[in-house]
């Protein structure tokens, strides 16, 4: 796994590039601001491991973190993704200190982390922060539930389309750096299945795949192929979470 390192102060990564932090009223945000630590999120970084005590929550700004369940034989499957719309580490304010899942950086980027003690103190005050985090948790549970249904009932082609759309929704452009082997691990399917599914999408001009980089060329075309699971998850996030803040000109 990669290693996390504290990021240098940079104007390119701001706490309010994370939509949850940006949605907080200014007074609630100021109570957290001084304790937010900028961090880099390299590909493969393990943000937390199963059963391990979590010391921070993480607010991605331009990276994606995958939540994975790992079986005793080492096989894994993704249960959710989180990017700049949310945070990683809900167990810290939901009453637990750890979780049986693993969180791994799927798409490299940046973010901010906050000590668990700081978050818990402010969460227990109630108010805007608590309300926002509980709504995010409900949206995340919807994504987990829909992923379980999708993995059981829908084709690898549909699962790949769902995964691509959820990923690029959380990125600044339509490109992903990801090998087919890693995608297979995320989806919990054989690599050959991902190769075949990606080949179909590429042959139809919907994506371009080259040397570990996937570019979505025709988003509407991918949306036409995806199962209902993508729209169910997206509608719930849109319903529960505030609109994406627009930068001030």
Short mmCIF file of the C-alpha atoms (twelve columns), coordinates in Angstrom:
data_MODEL
# 
_entry.id   MODEL 
# 
loop_
_atom_site.group_PDB 
_atom_site.id 
_atom_site.type_symbol 
_atom_site.label_atom_id 
_atom_site.label_alt_id 
_atom_site.label_comp_id 
_atom_site.label_asym_id 
_atom_site.label_seq_id 
_atom_site.Cartn_x 
_atom_site.Cartn_y 
_atom_site.Cartn_z 
_atom_site.pdbx_PDB_model_num 
ATOM 1   C CA . UNK A 1   0.000   0.000   0.000   1 
ATOM 2   C CA . UNK A 2   1.077   3.599   -0.489  1 
ATOM 3   C CA . UNK A 3   1.991   5.868   2.375   1 
ATOM 4   C CA . UNK A 4   0.229   9.055   3.350   1 
ATOM 5   C CA . UNK A 5   2.253   12.199  3.677   1 
ATOM 6   C CA . UNK A 6   1.287   15.616  4.883   1 
ATOM 7   C CA . UNK A 7   0.847   17.892  1.913   1 
ATOM 8   C CA . UNK A 8   2.547   21.260  1.646   1 
ATOM 9   C CA . UNK A 9   0.275   24.245  1.903   1 
ATOM 10  C CA . UNK A 10  -1.059  24.883  -1.574  1 
ATOM 11  C CA . UNK A 11  -3.673  27.117  -3.116  1 
ATOM 12  C CA . UNK A 12  -4.576  24.227  -5.414  1 
ATOM 13  C CA . UNK A 13  -6.154  22.224  -2.576  1 
ATOM 14  C CA . UNK A 14  -8.570  24.088  -0.338  1 
ATOM 15  C CA . UNK A 15  -10.788 22.594  2.370   1 
ATOM 16  C CA . UNK A 16  -13.897 23.997  0.704   1 
ATOM 17  C CA . UNK A 17  -13.109 22.030  -2.451  1 
ATOM 18  C CA . UNK A 18  -14.755 19.281  -0.397  1 
ATOM 19  C CA . UNK A 19  -18.496 19.785  -0.724  1 
ATOM 20  C CA . UNK A 20  -19.374 18.792  2.841   1 
ATOM 21  C CA . UNK A 21  -16.972 21.319  4.288   1 
ATOM 22  C CA . UNK A 22  -18.166 23.957  1.824   1 
ATOM 23  C CA . UNK A 23  -21.801 23.338  2.811   1 
ATOM 24  C CA . UNK A 24  -21.218 24.073  6.505   1 
ATOM 25  C CA . UNK A 25  -22.327 27.446  7.854   1 
ATOM 26  C CA . UNK A 26  -19.294 29.650  8.387   1 
ATOM 27  C CA . UNK A 27  -19.449 29.412  12.186  1 
ATOM 28  C CA . UNK A 28  -19.482 25.588  12.076  1 
ATOM 29  C CA . UNK A 29  -16.701 25.528  9.487   1 
ATOM 30  C CA . UNK A 30  -14.476 27.822  11.557  1 
ATOM 31  C CA . UNK A 31  -14.626 25.393  14.490  1 
ATOM 32  C CA . UNK A 32  -12.950 22.766  12.271  1 
ATOM 33  C CA . UNK A 33  -10.751 24.890  10.028  1 
ATOM 34  C CA . UNK A 34  -7.708  25.253  12.301  1 
ATOM 35  C CA . UNK A 35  -7.566  21.469  12.832  1 
ATOM 36  C CA . UNK A 36  -7.780  20.447  9.155   1 
ATOM 37  C CA . UNK A 37  -4.472  18.977  7.924   1 
ATOM 38  C CA . UNK A 38  -3.737  18.963  4.163   1 
ATOM 39  C CA . UNK A 39  -2.639  15.527  2.925   1 
ATOM 40  C CA . UNK A 40  -1.733  13.861  -0.344  1 
ATOM 41  C CA . UNK A 41  -3.641  10.719  -1.277  1 
ATOM 42  C CA . UNK A 42  -1.381  8.528   -3.444  1 
ATOM 43  C CA . UNK A 43  -2.870  5.661   -5.425  1 
ATOM 44  C CA . UNK A 44  -3.127  2.549   -3.249  1 
ATOM 45  C CA . UNK A 45  -2.899  4.315   0.106   1 
ATOM 46  C CA . UNK A 46  -4.748  2.388   2.809   1 
ATOM 47  C CA . UNK A 47  -6.691  5.081   4.676   1 
ATOM 48  C CA . UNK A 48  -7.800  2.496   7.218   1 
ATOM 49  C CA . UNK A 49  -7.674  -1.284  7.659   1 
ATOM 50  C CA . UNK A 50  -10.341 -3.722  8.946   1 
ATOM 51  C CA . UNK A 51  -10.650 -3.712  12.723  1 
ATOM 52  C CA . UNK A 52  -7.987  -1.032  13.245  1 
ATOM 53  C CA . UNK A 53  -8.723  1.990   15.407  1 
ATOM 54  C CA . UNK A 54  -9.398  5.044   13.262  1 
ATOM 55  C CA . UNK A 55  -7.735  8.249   14.392  1 
ATOM 56  C CA . UNK A 56  -8.903  10.623  11.642  1 
ATOM 57  C CA . UNK A 57  -11.727 11.323  9.250   1 
ATOM 58  C CA . UNK A 58  -10.704 12.203  5.705   1 
ATOM 59  C CA . UNK A 59  -12.220 14.816  3.392   1 
ATOM 60  C CA . UNK A 60  -11.042 14.204  -0.214  1 
ATOM 61  C CA . UNK A 61  -10.882 17.242  -2.499  1 
ATOM 62  C CA . UNK A 62  -9.864  15.697  -5.831  1 
ATOM 63  C CA . UNK A 63  -9.177  12.016  -5.167  1 
ATOM 64  C CA . UNK A 64  -11.424 8.972   -4.757  1 
ATOM 65  C CA . UNK A 65  -11.371 6.483   -1.886  1 
ATOM 66  C CA . UNK A 66  -12.893 3.013   -2.309  1 
ATOM 67  C CA . UNK A 67  -14.502 1.210   0.600   1 
ATOM 68  C CA . UNK A 68  -13.759 -2.502  0.233   1 
ATOM 69  C CA . UNK A 69  -14.695 -5.704  2.002   1 
ATOM 70  C CA . UNK A 70  -11.888 -8.238  2.039   1 
ATOM 71  C CA . UNK A 71  -12.484 -11.954 2.562   1 
ATOM 72  C CA . UNK A 72  -10.226 -14.345 4.452   1 
ATOM 73  C CA . UNK A 73  -8.771  -15.657 1.167   1 
ATOM 74  C CA . UNK A 74  -7.795  -12.138 0.093   1 
ATOM 75  C CA . UNK A 75  -10.603 -11.633 -2.411  1 
ATOM 76  C CA . UNK A 76  -12.192 -8.196  -2.261  1 
ATOM 77  C CA . UNK A 77  -15.147 -6.229  -3.580  1 
ATOM 78  C CA . UNK A 78  -15.944 -2.545  -3.525  1 
ATOM 79  C CA . UNK A 79  -19.008 -1.506  -1.567  1 
ATOM 80  C CA . UNK A 80  -18.876 2.256   -2.133  1 
ATOM 81  C CA . UNK A 81  -16.755 5.144   -3.392  1 
ATOM 82  C CA . UNK A 82  -16.274 8.537   -1.784  1 
ATOM 83  C CA . UNK A 83  -14.748 11.636  -3.312  1 
ATOM 84  C CA . UNK A 84  -15.123 15.359  -2.882  1 
ATOM 85  C CA . UNK A 85  -18.829 14.992  -2.069  1 
ATOM 86  C CA . UNK A 86  -18.163 13.433  1.318   1 
ATOM 87  C CA . UNK A 87  -15.843 12.016  3.935   1 
ATOM 88  C CA . UNK A 88  -14.220 8.717   4.845   1 
ATOM 89  C CA . UNK A 89  -14.563 7.386   8.390   1 
ATOM 90  C CA . UNK A 90  -18.250 7.494   9.350   1 
ATOM 91  C CA . UNK A 91  -17.739 4.930   12.142  1 
ATOM 92  C CA . UNK A 92  -16.030 7.641   14.197  1 
ATOM 93  C CA . UNK A 93  -19.247 9.590   14.664  1 
ATOM 94  C CA . UNK A 94  -21.695 6.683   14.387  1 
ATOM 95  C CA . UNK A 95  -20.565 5.162   17.672  1 
ATOM 96  C CA . UNK A 96  -17.778 2.806   16.620  1 
ATOM 97  C CA . UNK A 97  -14.013 3.082   16.633  1 
ATOM 98  C CA . UNK A 98  -13.384 0.697   13.751  1 
ATOM 99  C CA . UNK A 99  -15.054 -1.085  10.834  1 
ATOM 100 C CA . UNK A 100 -14.617 -4.481  9.129   1 
ATOM 101 C CA . UNK A 101 -14.067 -2.769  5.769   1 
ATOM 102 C CA . UNK A 102 -10.898 -1.332  4.230   1 
ATOM 103 C CA . UNK A 103 -10.570 2.108   2.641   1 
ATOM 104 C CA . UNK A 104 -8.054  2.463   -0.212  1 
ATOM 105 C CA . UNK A 105 -7.287  5.378   -2.531  1 
ATOM 106 C CA . UNK A 106 -8.620  4.449   -5.960  1 
ATOM 107 C CA . UNK A 107 -7.734  7.690   -7.723  1 
ATOM 108 C CA . UNK A 108 -4.781  9.731   -6.478  1 
ATOM 109 C CA . UNK A 109 -5.375  13.260  -5.290  1 
ATOM 110 C CA . UNK A 110 -5.459  15.467  -2.244  1 
ATOM 111 C CA . UNK A 111 -7.604  16.044  0.768   1 
ATOM 112 C CA . UNK A 112 -7.741  17.075  4.396   1 
ATOM 113 C CA . UNK A 113 -7.886  15.003  7.526   1 
ATOM 114 C CA . UNK A 114 -9.318  15.848  10.915  1 
ATOM 115 C CA . UNK A 115 -8.568  14.241  14.273  1 
ATOM 116 C CA . UNK A 116 -11.350 11.983  15.500  1 
ATOM 117 C CA . UNK A 117 -11.569 13.792  18.845  1 
ATOM 118 C CA . UNK A 118 -12.218 17.138  17.130  1 
ATOM 119 C CA . UNK A 119 -14.942 15.751  14.893  1 
ATOM 120 C CA . UNK A 120 -16.687 13.877  17.704  1 
ATOM 121 C CA . UNK A 121 -16.727 16.950  19.928  1 
ATOM 122 C CA . UNK A 122 -18.350 19.095  17.245  1 
ATOM 123 C CA . UNK A 123 -20.699 16.303  16.101  1 
ATOM 124 C CA . UNK A 124 -22.007 15.832  19.638  1 
ATOM 125 C CA . UNK A 125 -22.930 19.522  19.796  1 
ATOM 126 C CA . UNK A 126 -25.648 18.776  17.254  1 
ATOM 127 C CA . UNK A 127 -26.586 21.448  14.781  1 
ATOM 128 C CA . UNK A 128 -25.532 21.851  11.164  1 
ATOM 129 C CA . UNK A 129 -22.489 19.537  11.222  1 
ATOM 130 C CA . UNK A 130 -24.378 16.636  12.772  1 
ATOM 131 C CA . UNK A 131 -27.311 17.079  10.408  1 
ATOM 132 C CA . UNK A 132 -25.088 17.183  7.328   1 
ATOM 133 C CA . UNK A 133 -22.997 14.151  8.321   1 
ATOM 134 C CA . UNK A 134 -26.084 12.048  9.048   1 
ATOM 135 C CA . UNK A 135 -27.553 12.905  5.653   1 
ATOM 136 C CA . UNK A 136 -24.270 11.972  3.977   1 
ATOM 137 C CA . UNK A 137 -24.292 8.672   5.890   1 
ATOM 138 C CA . UNK A 138 -27.802 7.903   4.629   1 
ATOM 139 C CA . UNK A 139 -26.661 8.562   1.049   1 
ATOM 140 C CA . UNK A 140 -23.613 6.333   1.561   1 
ATOM 141 C CA . UNK A 141 -25.769 3.505   2.917   1 
ATOM 142 C CA . UNK A 142 -27.932 3.789   -0.200  1 
ATOM 143 C CA . UNK A 143 -24.836 3.426   -2.368  1 
ATOM 144 C CA . UNK A 144 -23.685 0.365   -0.400  1 
ATOM 145 C CA . UNK A 145 -27.110 -1.261  -0.628  1 
ATOM 146 C CA . UNK A 146 -27.458 -0.596  -4.345  1 
ATOM 147 C CA . UNK A 147 -23.937 -1.898  -5.003  1 
ATOM 148 C CA . UNK A 148 -24.816 -5.184  -3.292  1 
ATOM 149 C CA . UNK A 149 -27.945 -5.536  -5.448  1 
ATOM 150 C CA . UNK A 150 -26.042 -4.587  -8.605  1 
ATOM 151 C CA . UNK A 151 -23.243 -7.082  -7.993  1 
ATOM 152 C CA . UNK A 152 -25.791 -9.851  -7.535  1 
ATOM 153 C CA . UNK A 153 -28.270 -9.139  -10.318 1 
ATOM 154 C CA . UNK A 154 -26.614 -7.141  -13.098 1 
ATOM 155 C CA . UNK A 155 -24.066 -7.963  -15.783 1 
ATOM 156 C CA . UNK A 156 -20.385 -7.090  -15.599 1 
ATOM 157 C CA . UNK A 157 -20.999 -4.629  -18.461 1 
ATOM 158 C CA . UNK A 158 -23.612 -2.789  -16.386 1 
ATOM 159 C CA . UNK A 159 -21.475 -2.899  -13.243 1 
ATOM 160 C CA . UNK A 160 -18.519 -1.424  -15.140 1 
ATOM 161 C CA . UNK A 161 -20.702 1.399   -16.500 1 
ATOM 162 C CA . UNK A 162 -22.000 2.131   -12.983 1 
ATOM 163 C CA . UNK A 163 -18.469 2.181   -11.608 1 
ATOM 164 C CA . UNK A 164 -17.200 4.470   -14.383 1 
ATOM 165 C CA . UNK A 165 -20.022 6.986   -13.913 1 
ATOM 166 C CA . UNK A 166 -19.768 7.080   -10.122 1 
ATOM 167 C CA . UNK A 167 -16.015 7.604   -10.459 1 
ATOM 168 C CA . UNK A 168 -16.005 10.411  -13.030 1 
ATOM 169 C CA . UNK A 169 -18.772 12.179  -11.082 1 
ATOM 170 C CA . UNK A 170 -16.138 12.631  -8.376  1 
ATOM 171 C CA . UNK A 171 -13.290 13.767  -10.629 1 
ATOM 172 C CA . UNK A 172 -12.559 17.074  -12.385 1 
ATOM 173 C CA . UNK A 173 -12.450 15.428  -15.816 1 
ATOM 174 C CA . UNK A 174 -13.488 12.249  -17.633 1 
ATOM 175 C CA . UNK A 175 -10.226 10.319  -17.179 1 
ATOM 176 C CA . UNK A 176 -9.362  7.542   -14.743 1 
ATOM 177 C CA . UNK A 177 -5.994  5.937   -14.080 1 
ATOM 178 C CA . UNK A 178 -6.870  2.338   -13.338 1 
ATOM 179 C CA . UNK A 179 -5.759  -1.076  -14.613 1 
ATOM 180 C CA . UNK A 180 -8.289  -3.720  -15.569 1 
ATOM 181 C CA . UNK A 181 -6.900  -5.948  -12.812 1 
ATOM 182 C CA . UNK A 182 -7.677  -3.308  -10.194 1 
ATOM 183 C CA . UNK A 183 -11.157 -2.775  -11.639 1 
ATOM 184 C CA . UNK A 184 -11.754 -6.521  -11.413 1 
ATOM 185 C CA . UNK A 185 -10.689 -6.455  -7.767  1 
ATOM 186 C CA . UNK A 186 -13.035 -3.536  -7.109  1 
ATOM 187 C CA . UNK A 187 -16.012 -5.238  -8.760  1 
ATOM 188 C CA . UNK A 188 -15.182 -8.660  -7.338  1 
ATOM 189 C CA . UNK A 189 -15.189 -10.309 -10.777 1 
ATOM 190 C CA . UNK A 190 -12.622 -12.076 -12.960 1 
ATOM 191 C CA . UNK A 191 -10.250 -9.892  -14.933 1 
ATOM 192 C CA . UNK A 192 -11.366 -11.556 -18.169 1 
ATOM 193 C CA . UNK A 193 -14.886 -10.291 -17.530 1 
ATOM 194 C CA . UNK A 194 -13.667 -6.709  -17.168 1 
ATOM 195 C CA . UNK A 195 -11.479 -7.032  -20.279 1 
ATOM 196 C CA . UNK A 196 -14.476 -8.227  -22.319 1 
ATOM 197 C CA . UNK A 197 -16.802 -5.530  -20.937 1 
ATOM 198 C CA . UNK A 198 -14.261 -2.740  -21.485 1 
ATOM 199 C CA . UNK A 199 -13.583 -4.045  -24.984 1 
ATOM 200 C CA . UNK A 200 -17.277 -3.745  -25.878 1 
ATOM 201 C CA . UNK A 201 -17.451 -0.173  -24.610 1 
ATOM 202 C CA . UNK A 202 -14.299 0.755   -26.508 1 
ATOM 203 C CA . UNK A 203 -15.452 -0.909  -29.727 1 
ATOM 204 C CA . UNK A 204 -18.651 1.138   -29.563 1 
ATOM 205 C CA . UNK A 205 -16.694 4.357   -29.084 1 
ATOM 206 C CA . UNK A 206 -17.887 4.992   -25.519 1 
ATOM 207 C CA . UNK A 207 -14.506 4.773   -23.804 1 
ATOM 208 C CA . UNK A 208 -10.835 4.672   -24.691 1 
ATOM 209 C CA . UNK A 209 -8.565  2.412   -22.686 1 
ATOM 210 C CA . UNK A 210 -4.791  2.633   -22.999 1 
ATOM 211 C CA . UNK A 211 -1.946  1.814   -20.622 1 
ATOM 212 C CA . UNK A 212 -3.982  1.931   -17.471 1 
ATOM 213 C CA . UNK A 213 -5.898  5.099   -18.383 1 
ATOM 214 C CA . UNK A 214 -9.607  5.076   -19.130 1 
ATOM 215 C CA . UNK A 215 -11.205 8.049   -20.857 1 
ATOM 216 C CA . UNK A 216 -14.992 8.269   -21.073 1 
ATOM 217 C CA . UNK A 217 -15.613 9.608   -24.588 1 
ATOM 218 C CA . UNK A 218 -19.410 9.401   -24.659 1 
ATOM 219 C CA . UNK A 219 -20.987 9.825   -21.248 1 
ATOM 220 C CA . UNK A 220 -24.532 9.727   -22.625 1 
ATOM 221 C CA . UNK A 221 -23.709 6.426   -24.297 1 
ATOM 222 C CA . UNK A 222 -22.397 4.959   -21.043 1 
ATOM 223 C CA . UNK A 223 -25.515 6.210   -19.221 1 
ATOM 224 C CA . UNK A 224 -27.643 4.441   -21.824 1 
ATOM 225 C CA . UNK A 225 -25.885 1.143   -21.037 1 
ATOM 226 C CA . UNK A 226 -25.893 1.405   -17.245 1 
ATOM 227 C CA . UNK A 227 -28.435 -0.314  -15.019 1 
ATOM 228 C CA . UNK A 228 -30.896 1.568   -12.783 1 
ATOM 229 C CA . UNK A 229 -28.445 1.386   -9.860  1 
ATOM 230 C CA . UNK A 230 -26.497 4.447   -10.961 1 
ATOM 231 C CA . UNK A 231 -29.525 6.739   -11.134 1 
ATOM 232 C CA . UNK A 232 -30.903 5.450   -7.815  1 
ATOM 233 C CA . UNK A 233 -27.638 6.353   -6.068  1 
ATOM 234 C CA . UNK A 234 -27.205 9.701   -7.839  1 
ATOM 235 C CA . UNK A 235 -30.772 10.821  -7.097  1 
ATOM 236 C CA . UNK A 236 -30.349 9.985   -3.424  1 
ATOM 237 C CA . UNK A 237 -27.097 11.948  -3.152  1 
ATOM 238 C CA . UNK A 238 -28.723 14.884  -4.958  1 
ATOM 239 C CA . UNK A 239 -31.761 14.687  -2.653  1 
ATOM 240 C CA . UNK A 240 -29.866 14.432  0.635   1 
ATOM 241 C CA . UNK A 241 -26.842 16.636  0.104   1 
ATOM 242 C CA . UNK A 242 -26.640 20.374  -0.649  1 
ATOM 243 C CA . UNK A 243 -26.013 21.508  -4.229  1 
ATOM 244 C CA . UNK A 244 -22.357 21.662  -5.221  1 
ATOM 245 C CA . UNK A 245 -21.097 25.101  -4.180  1 
ATOM 246 C CA . UNK A 246 -20.092 27.346  -7.069  1 
ATOM 247 C CA . UNK A 247 -16.835 29.296  -6.704  1 
ATOM 248 C CA . UNK A 248 -17.192 33.010  -6.138  1 
ATOM 249 C CA . UNK A 249 -16.085 34.985  -9.196  1 
# 
